[in-house]
Amino acid sequence: MPLVSSTPLLQAARAGGYCIGAFNVHTLEMLQAVVEAAVETDSPLIIQSTVGTVKHLGPEYIAAAATVASNMNRIPIALHLDHCTEFDLIVRCIRAGYTSVMIDASHSPFDENVAQTLRVVEVARPAGVNVEAELGKVGGVEDDIVVADNEALMADPDECAKFVELTGVPTLAPAIGTAHGIYKGEPKIDFERIKRIADKVDVPLVLHGGSGIPEEQVRRCVVLGMAKMNVATELRIVFSDAIKAVFAQNPEENDPRKYMVPAKKALKEAAIEKMRLCGSFGKAKDFR
């Protein structure tokens, strides 16, 4: 089946009380691994690429690979541009075939965030493309976007409701205490804030910083309304560690297939575990 917008996938996930894993990939093997994991578990899938990866590989190459993967399988797959601050790049990705984009204007004042988000929504909606926006500032590092711990701001529930009303954005990523990257200690997630936001907005909510959150906390976030969970750093570590293990045993190895195959296998297993945690096993059949 062709690539699909993530909007109906996430709406169904929120209504059904489960979550969809959104996995950042940086190579063809990483893309194949998460697709194979989704096929094996019959899970809906969101493939994500960061701005850095888009500029490294080109959105046309990424969209072509994702399209092939989607056409070869009977699971719904969406292709998402993560944390983008550049309007022109968002438009290029939409033209290339992306079915979801994130405009991240969370570092700007509220009114400017609204204006930038509305501009993207007005371009994406006619193309049937999902739009994600962020309120508050999620801490940590995402490509070139760095938010220090003392600068991370929680999203205000009333502002979330006003933001969705003013922009019509289909999905919202509120800052609720998670962080990009691997946590140095126990995540300080504000569950009461998630509940208050979910009570005020009916759009699916997005959980950023999904690498390393304890299982019981992820489940609680999903129950409260988080319909999409982003996973990035954890995948890179699993993938890289598998490659390092090959070179530790054979430093002279020069055949990429010899180290990419075990890396792909390790990432697939990690993705399956995240899909289990999201509760998305078997949900792909609802879209066939």
N, C-alpha and C positions, 0 to 999 in steps of 0.2 A: 504494500500500500504506500502511497506517496507520503511525504512529510506532512505533518498536521500542525495546526496552531496548538499551543499548549493551553489556551484558554479553556476549551471544553474539558480537557484532561484534568486540569486543576479544579475546575468547578465540580466535576464528578468526585474528585478525591476529597474535597472539603465536605461535600454532601454525604459521602460514604464513610467518612471518618478514618481515611488513610492518607498516605503521603506518597508523592512521586519523587524518586531520586533524580537529581540533576547533576550530571557528572562532567567536570571539566576535563577535556582531553587535549593532548598536544601532539599526538602522532596518529598515524593510521592504525597502528596496533592497539593503541589505547581506545580508539573509537570502536574497533572491532570487538575488543574485550567487553566493553559495556553493552554493546548490542547483543553479543552472544549470551551475556548474563541475563539480559531482559527476555530474550527468546526462550532460554531454558526455564525461566521462572514465569513466563507469560505475563510480564510486567510492562505497563506503559513506561516510556523512557524519554527523558529530556537530555540531549547531548548539548554540552555547553562549550564555548570557547571564550577565552579572555581576549581583551583587546591586543595584548602582546602576542598571543598565538595567531590571531587574525592577521596582524601585521607581519608576522613571521611566515605564515603559510599562504595567506591570501584567502579571503572569504569565499571566492569562487571554488577553489580546491576543496575547502572544508565542506561547503554546501554540496558539491558534487559527490564526495565520498559519503556524506550522510544520506543523500538522496538514493544512492545505490543500495546502501544498507537497508533503508526503509522499503524500497521497492522489492527487495529480496525476501522480506519477512512479513508476517501477518500480525505485527504488533504496532501500535501507534507510537511514532517517534517524532518528537519536536526538536528543532535546532535553535538554540538560544545564544544570543550575544550577551555576555555577562559584563556588568559594571562599565558601561561605556559613557564617556562624557562628551563625545564628539558627534554632533548631529550628522555631519557628512558621512562618517563611517557607518553610522546606523542606517542611513539611506542606502549606502553601498551594500551592506549586508542583506537588507530587505530585497534589493534588486538581485542579489546573488542567489537568494532562495531561503534565507533564514525565516523561520516561522514565529520567532519570538525575539524581542530585543529588550535590553535594560538601559534606560536612561538614568544615570546616577548623577543627580544634581543635589545630593544630600549635603554637600559642603556649602551650598549657597543658602541665602535666606529663604524662608518659606515661600514668599511671593515669586522669587526667581525660580525656585524648584517647581512650582506650579506652572509657570510660563514655559519652562523647558520641557517639562513632561507633556503638557498639552500640545506643544508643537510636534512632539514625536507621535502622540496618540492620533493626531489629525492626519499624519502621513501613514501610520501603520494600519489604522482601522479599515480604510478602503481596501487594503491588500490582504485583509484577514489575518494580520500578524498580531500576536499578543504583545503587550507592553508591560514591563515591570518597572516600578520606581521604588526609591528608598526614602524613608523618613527617619530622622535621627542619623547617627553615624555609627556604623558597625566598626568596632575596633579591629586592629591588626593590619595585615598587608595583603593587598590584592593587586598583583602586577605593580604598577607605579603609584597606586593609591595607598597611602599610609595614614592610618589614624591612630595616634598614641592613645594609650589606655585612659589617660586623664582628659582626653578630648572626646572620647566616645560618649555620645548623648543618647539617652533613651527616647524613643518616640512617644509623643503625647497622644493619648487616645482621641481626644477631641480634635486635634490637628489632623489625625489620620482620617477621621470621618469627613472633615472639611476638605482635605486634600483629594480624597476619592470623589467627592461630590463635584469639586471644581474641575478636575481633570478627566474624569471618566476612565481612569486607568484600570485595566482588568485585573491586575495582580499587584500586591503591595508587600514590600520587604521592610517591616518596621524594625528598628534597633531595639532589641529586648534583652541585651546582655551577652549575646554570643560574640565571637570574634573570628576573624579569618586566621588561618594557620592552625598550628597545634597548640592546645591550651597548656599554659605553664602550671596551672593548678586546676581546681574544680571550677567549671563554668558557673558564672553567677547570673543565671537566667531568671528574669522577672516574670514568673508564671502568671501572677495576678495581672500584670500589664498586658500579657497576651490575651487573657480572658476579656479584659476591658476593651481592648482594641477589636477583638473578634465580635463582641457584643454590639459594637458601633458600626462596623463595616461588614458587608456581605460578600466582598470579593475574597478570593483565596489569598492566604498569607504565605510568605516565603521565609524559610529559616536559613539565614546565611551562616557560614561558619560551622558546617555540619561535620567537620573532621574532629573526631575524638570526643564528641559529646556522649556521656554515659547513656546506655540503652534506656534506662527508666526515664531519663530526662527527655530523650527524643520522643518516647511514647507519650509522655505528658504534653509535650508541645503539639503533637499531632492531634490528640484528643481535644485540645483547646482551639484548634483551627489552622494550624500550619499544614498546608497542602503540598508544599514543595520544599525539599531539603537539598541545599547545595553541598557538594563534596568535591574538594579539589586537592588540598595539601596531602591528605591521607593517601590519595591515589598516586600522587607523584612519588611519595616515599616508598610505597609498596612496589611500584614499577621499577624505581631506581635501585632499591635494595636487591631485587631479583637479578638485575643486570650486574651489580657489584659482586654478587655471589658467584656468578659465572666466571668473572675475571679473577676472583680470589682463587678459584680452582685452576683456572687456565689463563694466566696473564697474557699469553700470546694469541688468544683467540681473535680472529679477524673476520669471522663470518657473522654478519648481523643476525642471521636466522638463528644462530646458536644461542644468542643472548636475548633476542626479542621474543622468541617463543616462550621461554619460562617467565619472562616479564609479563607477557600477555596473559598467561595462565594465572599468575599471582593476582593480577589486577582483576581478572574475571571473578575469581573467588572472593575478593574484597567487595566487588560491586554486588555480587549475589547476597552477601551478608548485609549490605546497606539496604538492599531491596527488601530483604526479610524484615529488617528493622522498621522500614517504612510501612510495612503491611500491604505492599503492592502485588504480592504473588497472586497470579490468576486474574488480575483485574483487566488485563488487555482484552480479554474476551468480550468485555462490555462495549468495546468500540468496533467490533467486527460486524 
